[in-house]
Amino acid sequence: MTIRVVLADDQTLLRSAFRVLVDSEPDMEVVAEASDGSEAVDAVRATDADVVLMDIRMPGTDGIAATRAITNDPSLAGARVVILTTFEVDDYVVRALRAGACGFLGKGAEPEELLAAIRTAVRGEAVLSPAATKGLIASFLAQAGPDAATETDGGENPGNGEGSRNDQGPLDVLTGREREVLTLIGGGLNNEEIAQRLSVSPLTVKTHVNRTMSKLGARDRARLVVTAYENGLVRPGSH
């Protein structure tokens, strides 16, 4: 399988450098380039791309709006968006994750990191390091206040007579073990690390992750990270 990649950045020189790198890999191919978000969305639709390397700050339609357009389009369900940013500590990154991006990568990343991010994204996993998860996402979601929870539960929280579970709203659908897994995902742990923590097999963890994603309507693991913070399962300084 050849991974089809779209490059979206308003800097021609940077796109050219990324193209050379991606096209040098036997399992990857740059199928289109875009200089703004609108072009990026059109390129994904025209090429059936697997991964989009998306700059946040572009003229016209920015990377956040383009990411939202891609992830909200059912016909583009197979496309994964990796945000490219000059400044990794940036509230735009969290906004992009909320818009449906599967992760982010600093523009100063090593070539091997960028290639690994593409392969990670196409597997449906989050392109988020534990350090980034604990630092950037935690701090900005903490500043977001109650709006974050409202964004998730749509303002509805029907009573179910189960005490503290009722306070969680959208997490009522999860089992106790699924909540544990979601919390550990929010802390930046991968499946193998979660398996060790819970004394279960990685396959069991994968099953819990898939069920949690299905119940919460999460597109990918990155959305689970954001959900864990939005609902208070993980807080700055925890883990």
Buried (B, 14 or more C-beta within 10 A) or exposed (E): EEBBBBBBBBEEEBBEBBBEBBEEBEEBBBBBBBBBBBBBBBBBBEBEBBBBBBBBBBEEBBBBBBBBBBBEEEEBEEBBBBBBBEEBEBEBBBBBBBBBBBBBBBBEBEBEBBBBBBBBBBEBBBBBBEEBBBBBBBBBBBEBEEEBBEEBBEEEBEEEEEEEBEEBBBBBBBEEBBBBBBBBBBBBBBBEBBBEBBEBEBEBBBBBBEBBBEBBEBBBBBBBBBBBBBBBBBEBEEB
